[in-house]
Amino acid sequence: MFENTDERVIFGDMLDSGSPSDPVFWPIHPTMERLLLRWRMFDGLDEEWPTSGYSLYGDTCTGHAPSDNLEYFSYEGKDDWTNQKLYDFYDPHEDNLPYVYHHFMWSHCSEDTPNDFSI
């Protein structure tokens, strides 16, 4: 996110645990999840987690590596989630999620923009 106010520049992102405090997070988050699930449905996709460079803040910034614990996440009584475990849980080829997306169409896109992500 970028804001220029009175010659001051304020940078921000949606990568840290404070991002849900930003009202812009809520309309963006479900759209990104929907795109991620659709992207993961393609065959032959390389889903290997990078061994370095996974954070804009450097590799010493915790919370971004595959084995980093998700301190504030619990689901069905399980609270030892890591980024990799949650990513695997969200596999669209498995029947893990308590919901599904009805379609992957974005009807608000213009006619010139491909917006049918159906299988």
Contacts in CASP RR format, 6 or more apart in sequence:
PFRMAT RR
TARGET T0000
AUTHOR 0000-0000-0000
METHOD contacts of the structure
MODEL  1
MFENTDERVIFGDMLDSGSPSDPVFWPIHPTMERLLLRWRMFDGLDEEWP
TSGYSLYGDTCTGHAPSDNLEYFSYEGKDDWTNQKLYDFYDPHEDNLPYV
YHHFMWSHCSEDTPNDFSI
1 11 0 8 1.000
1 12 0 8 1.000
1 13 0 8 1.000
1 14 0 8 1.000
1 22 0 8 1.000
1 24 0 8 1.000
2 9 0 8 1.000
2 10 0 8 1.000
2 11 0 8 1.000
2 12 0 8 1.000
3 9 0 8 1.000
3 10 0 8 1.000
4 10 0 8 1.000
13 19 0 8 1.000
13 56 0 8 1.000
14 22 0 8 1.000
14 25 0 8 1.000
14 28 0 8 1.000
15 55 0 8 1.000
15 56 0 8 1.000
15 64 0 8 1.000
17 72 0 8 1.000
19 25 0 8 1.000
20 26 0 8 1.000
33 90 0 8 1.000
34 101 0 8 1.000
34 104 0 8 1.000
35 117 0 8 1.000
36 90 0 8 1.000
37 90 0 8 1.000
37 92 0 8 1.000
37 101 0 8 1.000
38 92 0 8 1.000
38 101 0 8 1.000
38 104 0 8 1.000
38 117 0 8 1.000
39 45 0 8 1.000
40 47 0 8 1.000
40 90 0 8 1.000
40 91 0 8 1.000
40 92 0 8 1.000
40 93 0 8 1.000
41 92 0 8 1.000
41 93 0 8 1.000
41 119 0 8 1.000
47 87 0 8 1.000
49 65 0 8 1.000
49 66 0 8 1.000
49 83 0 8 1.000
49 84 0 8 1.000
49 87 0 8 1.000
52 59 0 8 1.000
53 59 0 8 1.000
54 64 0 8 1.000
54 65 0 8 1.000
55 61 0 8 1.000
55 63 0 8 1.000
55 64 0 8 1.000
59 65 0 8 1.000
62 68 0 8 1.000
63 69 0 8 1.000
63 70 0 8 1.000
63 83 0 8 1.000
64 83 0 8 1.000
65 83 0 8 1.000
66 82 0 8 1.000
66 83 0 8 1.000
66 84 0 8 1.000
66 87 0 8 1.000
67 82 0 8 1.000
67 83 0 8 1.000
67 84 0 8 1.000
68 82 0 8 1.000
68 83 0 8 1.000
69 80 0 8 1.000
69 81 0 8 1.000
69 82 0 8 1.000
70 81 0 8 1.000
70 82 0 8 1.000
70 83 0 8 1.000
70 86 0 8 1.000
73 79 0 8 1.000
73 81 0 8 1.000
73 86 0 8 1.000
74 81 0 8 1.000
75 81 0 8 1.000
75 89 0 8 1.000
89 96 0 8 1.000
89 97 0 8 1.000
90 96 0 8 1.000
90 97 0 8 1.000
103 118 0 8 1.000
104 116 0 8 1.000
104 117 0 8 1.000
104 118 0 8 1.000
105 115 0 8 1.000
105 116 0 8 1.000
105 117 0 8 1.000
105 118 0 8 1.000
106 115 0 8 1.000
106 117 0 8 1.000
107 115 0 8 1.000
109 115 0 8 1.000
END
